[in-house]
Amino acid sequence: MHIRRLSLLILLSAVSGITIPVALAPRAAHAQNPQPQQVLVESVDVQGNRRLRDEDILYYVQTRPGDVFNQQQVERDLQAILALGFFDKTATRVLTEEGVRGGVNVIFEVKELQIIRDIQFEGLKSVQESDVLKAFREQRIGISKESIYDPVKARNAVRVIKELLATHGHPNATVEIREDEVSATSTAITFVVKEGDKVRIVDIQFEGNQIFSDGKLRSQLKLVKESGLISRFRGQDILDRAKLEYDLNNVRNYMRSKGYLQARMGEPRVEGLGKRRTGFFLPLPFLSSTDEALRVIVPVTEGKLYRIGDIHIEGNSIFSEQAIQSVIGLKKGDVADGKRISDALFKSLKNLYGSQGFIQYEADPQPEFKDNPAKPEEGIVDFKIEIREGRQYTLRRLEFLGNTFTRDNVLRREVLINEGDIYSQTAFEYSVIRLNQLGYFEPVDKEKDVDYRTDEDTGNVDVNVKVNERGRQQISFNGGLGASTGSFFGLEYSTNNLLGRGETLSFNLAYGNRQRSFQFSFTEPYFRDRPITIGFSLFAYSQKFFGEGTQFSQNREIQLAQFSPLGLDAVSDQNLFTRNSYGASLFASAPLSEFYRKRRFTQFSRVGVSYSFSLTTVKDPAVNADPNNQSNFIPVIYSQPSILTSRVTPSFIYDTRAFTRDANDPTGGKQISASLSVAGLGGDVRTYQPSISYIQFIPVRKKGTDRVEVFGFRILAGNTGSFATSAKVRNSNSLAFVNGVPIFERYFLGDEFTLRGYNVRSISPIAPVDLFVTSRNVQVATNSAGAATPVQGLPASFVTALQQIGTFTGASGSNPAKLGDTSFTSIGGDTQILGNFEYRVPIFGPASMAAFADVGTVFNLRKGNLQFINSNFLTDQPFLFPFSLSQLALQQNPQLASSPLGGLIIRGAQLVSRDEYADALEVGQIDPTTFLPVGMRQIFLRGDAQTNTLVRVGESRFARLTDIRSSVGLELRVQVPIVNVPFRLIYAYNPNARRGVTSDIPNFFFDERKSVFRFSVGRTF
């Protein structure tokens, strides 16, 4: 053996030219630990690759030609190649072979994984393909188009699909993978799904419970419930192990909150019950089906009822033991409420310590359970609570990231702590709410968008807040066509962060043939670097409308428009009244904390005051400007003189509403506002108007997520009244004022922002209106139209008597004359109470659904007096539509006969009665020129006339507190990002809608519908 080794060494030396001393050879041959012979690497190659180049793979290989061969390094190189993820791990290996020069050739034999060119799902019905692909991305499965196909990842994808199907009621689904070769290097994969029967939970039982009934424990389940109509709709009757575990934890916490601290739940057992009909009791599609039924049985161990023994606090130095125990709120002998103890230690005390800068606060409650000798069925629990306060932190640095346009100080001024202050977690969380209320950014999530970096050595904390700026410019268009408004086009523009300083500038413009308006406003949120908001607005408004009660006008266009289905479309602008309003307002507000101690309440409260003045007037129609065109003259009975209103309004608002990043509506918090408007600091109006509102949003389900379900409500109340009347108001001679209050300031309900099922301003007290006539300068004429031709040959006394018959004295006097039956008009109320309630559920993306209920009433606290409105006298009014003075005289004297043309009939110097006229027609001869019996002639009463409108405000219908209206329904909202407001499709059902003639108002027809569909933009509250 030794001779052979020696011969080999000699041979190697001869080949390589190395001389080996002969004297050393025997010692080498007899060495106990000979050195291993080093073998060189002659080449490194890759085989089996098609897509990837050799050099791209060898880049990750450390073994190089000429290196000493190292088996461990070669194995590491193989693992590096496999880690690339491009090769099949079961078919990729490394080989070595003898080189031509006595060295080693290293060969990496690889099998490339194929590229996925297409992904298909076959038999998948219960889950959307997009949801599956989304789950692949979220769980980083690595299966997508143009990715490397890895069988291991494919098996993980199968697991994800099965989990999704199980959460949708198909726990027994099977999923197989079918591969279809596209080319030598690519494949298409199909997930073949067999969902199997739908599986629903029909029974949930608890086993071992004695104190708590099954029904009480089942009531604590929120995510998993027995199959029923509502649970079916919400998908709660599906067995989801994760959701069931969450719910059973709620059950456990409930029992512990009742003092059963050692209550625990066993592993739930699931039993199959075969096929059963689930859902609605009738076989209706989508509401019921025949499914595989499950029973879930949950073992329960209740344990004893425990009462509080001794509570010892350790480790506290900032707050005393008494203060901490007062936060816990339990004393010796009380039932040991586990939930209360947990909330106190891990929420209330954490916030309390956090407000003092101890953000690393921890608590470790250690219960000791003992028997109660006095009550063996109960126990006593002592608590040793160890508190680790940590150190107090100071805010060293506050940074905002993402505010590319908004200036840094605009955000910093909303933060309630400054750099260098003791860090307060509570104050910072309040600051996040204030930042979100600005509306400049997408809502900041205090968990996801805030990064805290603490330095324990220095006691400093750095806070980075990520913000995402919203679009500053908002532009929207609107328009419409209506019988009262004509056609119009509207443009709205606003910027809520002008120049990045937080200023708000906006203007609204509407232009049409009968309606025009303009409003411009500007707001500075921080005046001279103090949190004092100031601003102003300017507005102008013009509207053309058809005035009420124009009975005496001979303007045929106006007369026909009253009965035309086209309404105002049948009237030219020259026959319309015009209302013009101009005004401006100034306003200022500041946080209550500027005037009082800084507390949560004062920091979220603002007090403000505004001052506004406006001038409102109604102009006559253009046809009234021509004194020679009295045939088209339109009497003004809704006249409104130039009324100057000067109003000051102090206000208060407390606002803690909160938003999440993906929620466009509030997801929590409340808003309380109150104001008192007083008009009378100059001007013509003397009114007061207190109002108060309370708004709250309560998260119900999926709290803390972007898809939170919220219950919200608004309670609103307001009142208006007059404490004095100016001379101009007393002499206004119109319905512009009711009880001294401008009618446009009285309360009306009905629209998508108050009661969603009713038309705009359709809910109001309704006052009866009587129309009387006053006449003067009455003449007796032979003709009914044209210049009056006096009747010849009548005694003066008879003429005087006829004139007295045609002289009417309005609502009172010796000869009152009423036109037609009593009519009714809406006058608004002096008090309103409104409640809006809704439950909002996000559906997908920007869409959400809300079930709502609106209820409200408008009524009068003060009954009010009679109001008289007199039109202008029209000269020589021969024909009153639909009455003439002659016809009114006949109406007042029904025993008198009427001629075919509507005049009175006389014979000689006497008025003819109906009986005389009837007898004459039977026996007498008819005059062919007058169509009257021979000897009789007709006369007409001509003269000046005015209408006297009597509004009986004190007798208004539907003016009581109990006249409540309501509306319920569903609302689909889609948030539109460009205009940043939701589009709304509303279905409303009005249970107490009025339709037709009612007993309250016999001659008034109501046209309120029981159910309506309506489209709108914006929010109710």
Disulfide bonds with the S-S distance in Angstrom:
none
